[in-house]
């Protein structure tokens, strides 16, 4: 039990601690290396009790390590002089004051790091990848998988991004409102992907990593405090609350994945649904439509329906048609196909998805084959349904999804 509490505390503290270390040292790689050392020490030191402020503990420990490295390098450039001076002038009696200073900076550092990573001087995909790695603390394989890129390619991309930030002396700060638009799209996308990484099934993890979902919601709400009248920030925050309200209904007590249509809606958190509706109503009242508001509206229709059959699929399809005007991606079309099948029948949706038979991204995406498997079953084409479900089973990364697909395959094979 204590070990689980300790590991959770380290995971939650990692991002904010890294953000503060990067501000103090001015170096991404050094901060990551020193923080890894601090985390290893935490595993040993926190066995009995987690400190009151895990972030400050990690920052202090990692900062001491960074100081040793700076001194060994004889690295006394002006950019790190304030850092060395801060350490040199501190004593044990200053420890509490030091902790208080860190408390004041941590949350602001976290947002500053997000905006630093999402600087327009970097390519959009690089912005997103760097933020997922440094802010969300995702592993290299997780980041590569989220963005459908090879690990070696992603490793090189991240290395170049960090070098560019250092060489170009990109400011470590939250931009003025007039500069927000150039970065906000990437920031919102990052928060959305952090949530999805927690909400989706990931290799070697529980089916839903609640800590990542909560991290994304916390980031969205912090951003909302800075920009309370931004309709897309409101829309994304609403969307995350709508999605997260279903958390307790998505996995059975036996650890089995439960699809939306079969979920016990009494387990959905009504307080999150109410908050999502409030945020969405405010966003729509600003009359600046955007993709996150549309997705939130779709999620709201799911969350307020009493059953899958009672869901307003026609309106959901209209909203998807609106969404593709903002972003006509294959993944959005895949999600749209479910609504299309409910409104016009499975064959219409099958025709749409088979048009992506040469799309390499979708062909290696298990959910694409899951959806086609369901659609072919509805159309009475069992052999095609089995073919796609078996393909989905091969591509799936998690035991929960694999067991769910195995049950479907076994049921269809008996017919």
C-alpha positions, 0 to 999 in steps of 0.5 A: 500500500505504501509503495503504491502511494509513493509511486503515485506521489512521484508520478504526480510530482514529476512534471511540476518538479521538472518544470521548476528544474528547467527554470533553475538550470536552463537545461532540459537534459540536465534537469531530466537526468538530475530528476531521475536521480532524485526519483531513485532516492525518493523510492528509498527515502519515502518508503516509510512516509511521503513528504508533505511537499513531494515536488519541493523535495524532488526539486531540492534533491535534484538541484543539489545534484545539478549544482555538483555537475555545474561545479565539476564542469566549471560552468559559470556562465551568466545564465546559471550564475543566479542558480549557483548563487541561490545554492551557495547562499542557502543554509540548513536554516533556510530550508523552510524558506526555500520550500516556501519559495518553491511552493510559490513557483511550482504551478507557474513553472509548470505552465511556463514549461508547457508554453515553452515547449509549444513555441511556434518556432518549433514544428507543431508535431514537435511541440506536442511531442516535447510537451508530452515527454517533459510535462506529462512525463510520458515515456518515449514509446508512449509519445511515439505511439500517441503520434504514430511515429517510430521511436528513433525518429521521435528520439531525434525529433525531441533532441533537436527540439531541446537544442533549438530551445537552448540555442534560440534562447526561447523565453521560459514564460507564459506569453502575453495575450497577443501572442497566445493564439500562436501557441494555444492550439498546440497547448490545447492539443497537448492537454487533450492527448495527455487525457487520451493517454490516460483514458485509453488502454496503454501497454503495461498499465491499467486500462485507465490511468486516472492520474493522467486524466486528472493531470490533464483536467487540472492543466485545462482548469489552470489554463481556464483561470488564465483565459476564462473567456476563451471559448476553446479553453472552455470547450476542452475543459468541458469535453474532459469533464464529460469524458471523465464522468464515465470513468467508473463505468468503463471497467467491470469489477473483474477488470473487463472493458465495457463499451459505451452502449453497455455501461451502467449510466447510474455510475456516471458522475452527474456532478462532472456532467453538470460542470461540463454543461455549464462550461459548454454553455458559457463557451457557446455563448461567446459565439466563437465556434471551434473543434473542442466545443463541437466535440464537447457538444457531442460528448454532452449528447452521449452523457445526457441520453438515458441509453444508447437507443435514446441517444440523438444520433442524428444530431451527433452526426450533424455535429460530426459534419460540423467538426470535419470542417475544422479537422477532416482527419481519418480518426474523426471520420472513424468516430463519425461512422458510428453515428452514420451507422445509427442514422443510415444503417451499417452499410453506409458506414462500411462504405465510408471506412473501406475508403480508408483501406489504404490508410496506413495509420488506420490499418494499424489502429485496432479501433478501426478494425473493432468498428468495422467488426461491429458494422459488419456484424450489424450488416449480417456479414459474419465472416468479414466481422470476424476478419476485422475483429481478429485483426483488431485482436492482433493489433491490441496492446492491452489485456483488457481490450484483447479479452473483450475482443476474444469474447466477441470472436468466440461468440461470432464463431459459434454462429 
